[in-house]
Amino acid sequence: MHLLFATSIVPDGALASGYEIANAAIIAALRRAGARVTVIGFTWPGKPASDPQNTVVLGA
C-alpha cells in the first residue's frame, strides 16, 4: 500500500515542536505497519527533509 501523508511541515530530523514529533511518529508507525509513505508539505527555511527520497517539498 502506498500512502500520501499531507502536512504543513515535513519532518526535518530536528523535531523541535510537538507537531513535528507527532508527524514523525505517525509516519514511522505507518511504515512499520508495512505502508510505503510519501510525505508532502513545506520545510522550514534552510532545513532539508529528513527523508528526501520519499518527500515532496512544496514551494521549493
BAGU-854862 format. One record per residue (C-alpha): residue in one letter; chain; x, z, y. Coordinates in nm, 2 decimals. Layout:
N
a:A:X:Z:Y
...
END
This chain:
60
m:A:0.00:0.00:0.00
h:A:0.13:-0.09:0.35
l:A:0.00:0.12:0.64
l:A:0.04:0.08:1.01
f:A:0.08:0.41:1.19
a:A:0.00:0.36:1.56
t:A:0.12:0.63:1.80
s:A:0.21:0.65:2.17
i:A:0.57:0.78:2.10
v:A:0.76:0.68:1.78
p:A:0.99:0.94:1.63
d:A:1.35:0.91:1.75
g:A:1.51:1.18:1.54
a:A:1.53:1.44:1.81
l:A:1.17:1.58:1.76
a:A:1.16:1.75:2.10
s:A:0.78:1.82:2.11
g:A:0.51:1.93:1.87
y:A:0.36:1.58:1.90
e:A:0.68:1.42:1.78
i:A:0.72:1.68:1.50
a:A:0.36:1.61:1.38
n:A:0.41:1.23:1.38
a:A:0.73:1.26:1.18
a:A:0.57:1.49:0.93
i:A:0.27:1.26:0.88
i:A:0.49:0.95:0.84
a:A:0.71:1.13:0.59
a:A:0.41:1.26:0.39
l:A:0.26:0.91:0.37
r:A:0.59:0.77:0.25
r:A:0.63:1.05:-0.01
a:A:0.28:0.95:-0.13
g:A:0.42:0.60:-0.20
a:A:0.29:0.41:0.10
r:A:0.51:0.17:0.30
v:A:0.46:0.27:0.66
t:A:0.53:0.07:0.97
v:A:0.52:0.26:1.29
i:A:0.41:0.10:1.62
g:A:0.44:0.26:1.97
f:A:0.67:0.33:2.26
t:A:1.00:0.51:2.27
w:A:1.14:0.74:2.53
p:A:1.38:0.55:2.77
g:A:1.72:0.52:2.62
k:A:1.61:0.66:2.28
p:A:1.61:0.43:1.98
a:A:1.35:0.47:1.70
s:A:1.48:0.68:1.41
d:A:1.38:0.41:1.16
p:A:1.42:0.07:1.34
q:A:1.37:-0.14:1.03
n:A:1.01:-0.01:0.99
t:A:0.92:0.04:1.36
v:A:0.77:-0.20:1.62
v:A:0.86:-0.07:1.97
l:A:0.61:-0.18:2.23
g:A:0.73:-0.27:2.58
a:A:1.08:-0.34:2.46
END
